[in-house]
Amino acid sequence: MISNPLALNLTGADASLWLRLRTMALKARQTPLWGIALVITSTLFFSVSDVITKALASTLPVVEIAWLRYVTFALLVTPLLFRNGGTVLRSQRPGLQVLRGLGMVISALLFTAALRFLPVADATAINFISPVLITALSIPFLGEVVGWRRWSAAIVGLLGVLIVIRPGTSAFEAAALLPLLGAASWAGAVIVTRLMSGTDRAGTTLVYSAFIGAAVSSAIVPFIWVTPGWSEVGLGLCVGVLSTIGHWLVILAYRQASASTIAPFSYVQLIWAGILGYCAFGSLPDSWTIVGIGVIAASGLYTAYRERVRARPAVPAAPPRSSCRQTMEVDSSILRSESRRN
């Protein structure tokens, strides 16, 4: 890399812009590893949270587990309400924030219900079809153009889910539809998030998600209440803390690197889910499930790669040397006029 703007015949504003872009490029090269480490760590927190949720699902209703999680989530983000005079609650798109929060809580309820019946690895693998669903929903709602490569990846991902679910065979469980519906709800929430892009702060979205989830689960939980023991309360609080930390780590990761760089490493959660599911419950995915997980992961990885290619800016052609000389002459005249004024 050329480190001297004079070697490119750039001066004045052009040189300043060049140096600024070079600094940003150097910073971008230094932070992705940190972002990758953060997102891999977040997958561990999510997987431990899922294992605890499955353990609780054997004794507590699904909504009550979600209530414990979201109440803890709301308590953890409450300090944000007292910063800057409570401006974190001011949303430019409050309707979309509510819609996003509902999508998130419905996804959580469906996935928690799935964990009652399915191994952690199976439920997690099916839930990872969400990137494919996001691709499909981005066409009508975001107006995106999806090429044949991404459509091919989407079809392959759906085939992977079918391999895991295996409808029409003795291995099929109706409960496998729960994480699939949860993934659809999550995909809808992501689409709404993209519609709000650039309008609200991350803290605003975090607070809305926490309090909408707490409000919805609090409205339902009295009708199915089962008094938990202290151990169950403690585990429920752990679920809330672990999932909140996981989401916060993801937010930090996306500040360090681009989505296309980070997204492939989220599939590490499939490995954690298999290992922790075996350690906690002695359940291992069968050979067909492992094949399906591999197909889903390959589809998601290729989709992330295509997103990275699409996001890559075109490299502009180098300006002719004559224009560089003209730029230097203009910059020199500006500097001379400024020096006369001073």
Beta strands, then each sheet from edge to edge (+ up, - down):
end
